Amino acid sequence: MKQSSTRRAMFVLAAILVAAAFSTPSLANDPDPLQDFCVADPTSGRTLNGFPCKNPANVTAGDFFFAGIAKAGETNNTQGSVVTGANVEMIPGLNTLGVSLARIDYAPGGLNPPLTHPHATGIVFVLYGELDVGFITTANVLVSKHIVAGEVFVFPRGLVHFHKNNGDKPAAVIAALNSQLPGTQSIAPTLFTSSPPVPDNVLTKAFQIGTKEVTKIRAKLSPKK
């Protein structure tokens, strides 16, 4: 009798563990879809974690199409690089599907400056040219690599990373990210051009610089009007 009770208790425990395993939320960054698609309806007044669904009767092939990364972007800017996103804001059909792309173009010497993607892991595929890329771990270790056309490199979710074209020819990559809207925080503009601004005494102490240097950096990084 005692052995039978123990066995039943083990079965109950196993059932609870199995149920708990199947009820655990998905480990993907974005929630799994519950239907074939949920084309984003940005005109809706509702606020959700994502976008409300467009009426399926009004969905067209155009909701799943974007030609914006077919051509190189203009890189005649301070950083010598430009990012062209292909996320849910450009492709409404990506809503709830947990994936997006971006094309990044670099002039010779161009830089995609240190940044993070809070919502996604990224992987870049080099279309042409060559890049020095890397990310910094939470143990403050730099993991870097020189990559050329046809090669890929992975940037773990949330870690600070960069891409630099040290070559004398243009370069370009396609980046894939496991979120419909991965989010981007460029470190320097985030700290020095936020609104309202980060207090000067925070920046001077953090970077061991004076207030004049903070003002100069803000002036250089602020969007030109």
N, C-alpha and C positions, 0 to 999 in steps of 0.2 A: 504494500500500500504506500509506504514511504517512498519507494523507488518510483512508483507510478506518479505520485504527486510532484516529485522532483522533475520527472520528465515533462509533465504538463507545464510546470513553471518555466522550464527551459524553452518549450515551444512558444509559450506566451511571450517570453523575453525576446526570442528570435523574431516573432511576428511584429513586436513593437519596434525592433531595430530595423527590420525590412521596411515597415511603414514610414519610419523616420527618414530612412535613406531616400525613399521615393518622394517624400514630401519636402526634401531639402531644396531650396530655390536653386535654379540653374547657376552654374559657376561662370557662365559666360558674362561678359560685361553688360550687355543689353538683355532685357527680358526676351524669352522665346515668344514667337508669334503664336496666336491661337487660331489663326485663319490663314488662307493662302497668302493674302497680302492685306495691308492697311495703308493705302496711299495717304500721305499726310495732307491734311486740310488746314493750312496755316491761317485761313480766313475765319476759322471757327473762334468764337470767343472763349471757349473752354480752355482751362489750363491743366495739362497732364504731364506726366513724366514721359515726354515724347510729344507726339502730335495726335489729335483726334483723327479718325478715319474719314476719308472722303466717301461719299455714297458710291458703292460699286458700279452703279448704273452710269456714273459720270466718269469712270476711269478710262483712260486712253493709253495707247502705247507710249505717247509722249511723257507720261508720268514715270516711265522706267528708262528714259533715254537722256543722254547728255553728251554733247560733242565738245565740251569746253576744254578737255585735256588732249585733244588731237594735235594742237599746235603749241609750239613753244611760247611761253609768256615773256613779257618784256622785263628785262633785268637791269634796266638803266636807273637804278636807285642806289641809295647809300650802301646797302648790304650786298648789292650785286646778285640778288636772288629774288625769285617770286614763287609763291605757292598758289596753285589753282586747285581748289577743293572740288571734290565730286561726292558730296555728302547729302544728307536728307534735305538740306536747304536748296540744293540744286536738282536733286532727283527725288521727288516726293515718294516714289515707290520704294525707297529704301527704308521708310518708316517701319519699325519693329523688326527689321531683318538683321540688324547688328553688324553691318559691314559698310565701309566706305573706302574711297580711293582719293588720292591727291597726286598731282604732278608738280614737281619742283624743278625749276630751271635755274641754272647758275652761270653767271658770266665768269670768265677767267678770274680767279681770285675771289669769287663770290662766296658768301657765307649765309647759311641758314643758322642764325645765332642760337645760343643755348636756350632751350625751351623744354616744356613738358606737355604730354597729353594726359590729363587726369583720368580720362574715361577709357583709354585704349592702349593696347600693345600695337606697335607698328613694325612693318617690315618694308624695306626699300629694295627695289630692283633697278639697277643702273641701266638706263636706256643707251647712253653714250657718255663718253668722257670718263673722268676718274675723280674720286672724292676721298678725303680723309674724314672718317666718321667715328663717333664714339658716344658712350654714355657713362655716367658716374653713378656708382652704386651707393647705397645708404651707408656703406662702410668707407665712403669717400675714396673709392678706387676707380681710376679711369680705365675703361675697357674700350680700346680703339682699334681701328683697322683701316688699311688703304684698300679701297674697292674700285673695280673697273667694270666696263660694260659686260652685262650678262651675270654679274654677281649680286648677291643679296646680303643684307645685314639686318638684324633684329634689334629693336629698341623696346625693352620691357616697359610695361605700363607705369606711367607716373615718374619715371626717372629722367633727370635732366640729360639732354643729349644735344648734339650739334652735327652739321654737315659742312665741310669746307672744300671748295674746289681750289686746290693748290696748283692745278695745271694751267697751261697757257691756251687752252681751248675750252669752249662752253661744255657744260655737262647737264644731264637731266636724269631724274629718277621718277619711277612710279612708286608711290607709297600706298600700302594696303593697311587698313586699321580695323580692328574688330569692334567697331561702334559706328552707329549711323551718324553720330555727331561727337567725335572724339574730344573736342575741346582743345584749345591751344593756349598756353601761357608762356610767352617769351619773357625770360627772367628779367632782363634789364628794364624793358618798358613796364612790366608789371610792378616793379619796385619804385621806379622813378617817375612814372606818368599816370599813376592811378588817380581816380577821382572819387571822393576827395583824396588829396595826396597823403602818402605815408609821412608821418612827422619827421622833420629834419633830424631831430635828436635820435631817432631810431636808425636812420641811414648813416649818420655820422659815426655812431657807436659801432654799428654792424660792420661797416667798411673801413673804419679807422681813418676817416677823411674829415675835412672841415666843411662848414656850411657853404662856403664859396664853391667848393668842388661839387657839392650836391646841386647847387643852382646851375652850374655849367653843364652837368650831365643831363639835368632835366631839360635845359634849353636845347641840347643836341638831340635828345630822344623824342621830344614832344612833336606831334604831327604838325607839319607845316601848313599854315592857314593861307 
